[in-house]
Amino acid sequence: MSGPADKGRPAARAHAPTEKGLHLRPARRSDAELLLGWVNSPDSLAAKLETKGPIAWEAHLNWLEERLADPYTALWIAEREGRPIGQLRLQRRSEGEAAPFDVDIYLLREERGQGHARAMLEDAIARVAGKWPGAMLRALVRKENAASRALFEAAGFRREAGAGDGDGHLVFLLGPLEPCAR
């Protein structure tokens, strides 16, 4: 019997909480203020491809309600030792099973460089592979964002040559995903 690697597809890896107690929990409406603060932070706005300025409360609340109701969006809050430290969102923006899930990840500045983003991403990959086998993930990364490029490459994403180059960003893909055997 052949395994996922034999098919040329990456196998999802389950991620247990780190030794520091990092885990993902589903976002909820009560996280609206927290998420708005993060998306409007200067470091977050600097890394965004679409958002150019601070987002208003009502627009954010409408967006969050839509994301929470969307069956093709997964939005998690990363917590370490019971404290929120970041978010990870996977969102299928177009119709059809072949459409990739776009990855959006944010981690508090003081939590970066400790492997938390990688742990968050690996956990999310395992969850998505279990829920949507065969899914593709796509990350759009600003060319100058070396940390994000390194994160996605380390997680097994491959860069699509030439894709997005003229827009000031790079495109990274992972998949199709296979559920991991437990």
Secondary structure, DSSP 8 states (H G I E B T S, - for coil): ---GGGGT--B-------TT-EEEEE--GGGHHHHHHHHTSHHHHHH-SS--S---HHHHHHHHHHHHH-TTEEEEEEEETTEEEEEEEEEE-SSSTTS-EEEEEEE-GGGTTSSHHHHHHHHHHHHHHHHSTT--EEEEEETT-HHHHHHHHHTT-EE-TTTTGGGTEEEEEE---B----
